[in-house]
Amino acid sequence: GHREQGGETEALRIFEYLGPFYIRDQEMMFRMTKEVGISRFLRQWFKGQVAPEIMAPAPGAAETLLHTMFQAFQENPDRLRALYISHDWNIFLLKEQYLGLPHEEFGEVHFLEGLLLYESQGEYYLLHHHGAPKRIDITIGKRNTS
């Protein structure tokens, strides 16, 4: 639609870490989600109650995901008009780990729901429509937010 209106677009680029890279044993993950339900499974994962052989620990997965987004952001010369399509569990993960927005309270990820990573005065922020922007300390690789 954007091109049809005279806009310019780039070819797709696939980022491995914008997919569900943290799933290490897909068969077991599917069994567990079928047994306890997705919501409960996600809570167990976020609390560190899922074996690392099945799912990479949530804090490290969130950090990898955020760094992937940051790298893509840095590589985009415009830095204003880049859209990255990702897995809904990635949105749950970042909302939980960085924004303090638990899925039990804020619900399912909806069609075209997303997060905004932006820079303001040399600081980086992550924003979701359910909350205020949170400063993200990307430069030292820590999950510190304020």
Buried (B, 14 or more C-beta within 10 A) or exposed (E): EEEEEEEEEEEEEEBEBBBBBBBBBEEBBEEBBEEEEBBEBBBBBBEEEBEEEBBBBBEEBBBBBBEBBBEBBEEEEEEEEBEBEBBBBBBBBBBBBBBEBBBEEBEEBEEEBBBEBEBEEEBBBBBBEEEEBBBBEBEEEEBEBE
